[in-house]
Structure formats: structure tokens, C-alpha cells
């Protein structure tokens, strides 16, 4: 349960940070959007260090599936664009892959 919380919080922080840059560069938002965006991206990086993995690459790979699914939630909730069947199918595949990476039994 803790891993899901860490990855979910990290995804939210990353999406918020990236969206702040997107809003500034693509939507003409004020440059002041960058300050909270950078804080949010730093929070994202810190949160990923809390993931229970001995290797950063494995933690990041498993996180990727959660990020993809969270991005589609953002698409729907914030940008008011409903994900289509292709979006949802891709997210399910990515979450299955993330679960395999995260939960696979590994020898010492």
C-alpha cells in the first residue's frame, strides 16, 4: 500500500510540475508558474527516493506505469478530455508491466 501511495503522490507532483512548464510555454501563462512547477518537480524526485527498491532503475521503471495511468486521469479531470479506448488499453498494459517489474520474485 505504501508503494502505491508513493508512486501516486510522485505522479501527481510530476504532472503538476510538467503542466506548469507546459502552461507557461504552450498556453502563455505567466513565468511565475515556473516556481511552483520546479518545487513540484523536486518533490517528485524526492518521493521516488522513498520507493522500496534497491535499484533506482527498477523503481523508475515500475513508476512509469503509474505515471501513464495518472496522466490519463489528469487528462480527464483537469483538461476535460476523456481518454479513449486506446488510451485506457495502453494504460492497462503499462500497469501490468509495472506490476511485473515491482512484484516479481527475485533471488538474492
Backbone torsions as a table, in degrees:
resi	resn	phi	psi	omega
1	UNK	NA	-38.9	-179.9
2	UNK	-63.0	-39.5	-179.8
3	UNK	-63.0	-42.2	178.9
4	UNK	-62.5	-41.4	178.4
5	UNK	-63.7	-46.2	-179.6
6	UNK	-59.6	-48.8	-178.1
7	UNK	-66.4	-37.4	178.5
8	UNK	-66.5	-43.6	178.1
9	UNK	-65.4	-40.8	178.4
10	UNK	-63.2	-42.2	179.5
11	UNK	-61.9	-44.6	178.7
12	UNK	-61.4	-45.2	179.9
13	UNK	-62.7	-41.3	-179.8
14	UNK	-67.4	-44.2	-179.1
15	UNK	-64.1	-43.3	178.6
16	UNK	-61.7	-45.2	179.8
17	UNK	-62.8	-45.8	179.5
18	UNK	-67.4	-37.3	178.9
19	UNK	-64.9	-35.1	178.0
20	UNK	-60.9	-43.1	177.7
21	UNK	-67.0	-42.5	177.6
22	UNK	-57.3	-47.5	-178.3
23	UNK	-61.7	-40.2	180.0
24	UNK	-68.2	-47.9	-174.5
25	UNK	-80.6	-35.7	-171.5
26	UNK	-105.5	-21.5	-175.9
27	UNK	-117.7	5.3	176.3
28	UNK	74.3	20.7	177.4
29	UNK	-68.2	161.3	180.0
30	UNK	-60.3	149.6	176.2
31	UNK	-60.2	-21.2	179.8
32	UNK	-68.2	-12.2	173.5
33	UNK	-65.4	-23.3	-176.4
34	UNK	-68.5	-33.4	-177.5
35	UNK	-61.6	-55.5	177.5
36	UNK	-66.1	-28.6	177.1
37	UNK	-63.1	-43.8	179.2
38	UNK	-67.6	-38.1	176.0
39	UNK	-62.4	-43.0	179.7
40	UNK	-63.7	-40.1	178.4
41	UNK	-68.0	-35.4	175.2
42	UNK	-66.0	-40.3	176.4
43	UNK	-61.0	-42.6	176.7
44	UNK	-56.0	-49.6	-178.9
45	UNK	-62.2	-41.4	178.8
46	UNK	-64.1	-43.7	-179.4
47	UNK	-60.2	-39.0	179.7
48	UNK	-65.5	-25.2	176.7
49	UNK	-69.1	-16.7	179.6
50	UNK	-85.4	-9.6	-179.1
51	UNK	-63.2	135.3	-176.9
52	UNK	-77.8	80.4	177.7
53	UNK	-144.8	144.0	178.2
54	UNK	-79.7	-13.0	-176.6
55	UNK	-130.9	129.5	-178.0
56	UNK	-60.3	-43.8	-177.7
57	UNK	-58.4	-40.6	179.3
58	UNK	-69.1	-40.5	178.0
59	UNK	-62.3	-42.1	-179.3
60	UNK	-68.5	-39.2	-179.8
61	UNK	-63.9	-45.6	179.0
62	UNK	-66.0	-37.7	178.2
63	UNK	-61.7	-32.2	-176.2
64	UNK	-54.4	-40.7	178.7
65	UNK	-64.4	-40.1	178.5
66	UNK	-65.8	-41.2	179.1
67	UNK	-60.0	-43.5	-179.3
68	UNK	-61.6	-47.9	179.4
69	UNK	-63.0	-42.8	179.8
70	UNK	-64.7	-34.7	178.3
71	UNK	-63.8	-36.4	177.5
72	UNK	-71.4	-33.0	173.4
73	UNK	-63.7	-43.5	177.2
74	UNK	-59.9	-45.8	178.6
75	UNK	-52.8	-44.0	-177.1
76	UNK	-77.2	-49.3	-172.6
77	UNK	-75.5	-40.3	-173.6
78	UNK	-98.9	-44.5	-176.4
79	UNK	-91.4	-2.1	175.0
80	UNK	58.0	33.1	176.8
81	UNK	-117.0	113.5	-176.7
82	UNK	-71.5	127.9	176.6
83	UNK	-62.1	143.5	178.8
84	UNK	-93.1	-178.4	-176.7
85	UNK	-61.5	-34.0	178.7
86	UNK	-67.5	-42.3	176.8
87	UNK	-58.5	-49.6	-176.2
88	UNK	-66.8	-40.3	178.0
89	UNK	-62.9	-43.1	178.4
90	UNK	-63.2	-40.3	179.2
91	UNK	-64.8	-41.1	178.2
92	UNK	-61.7	-45.0	177.7
93	UNK	-59.5	-42.0	-180.0
94	UNK	-66.7	-39.7	178.4
95	UNK	-66.6	-36.0	175.2
96	UNK	-63.7	-44.2	177.1
97	UNK	-61.7	-42.8	178.3
98	UNK	-62.0	-41.7	179.0
99	UNK	-63.7	-40.5	177.3
100	UNK	-61.0	-43.8	179.9
101	UNK	-65.2	-45.4	-173.9
102	UNK	-74.8	-39.8	-169.8
103	UNK	-103.8	-1.1	-177.5
104	UNK	-61.7	137.0	175.8
105	UNK	-70.4	130.0	-178.8
106	UNK	-126.5	138.1	176.1
107	UNK	-77.2	160.4	-177.7
108	UNK	-73.9	NA	NA
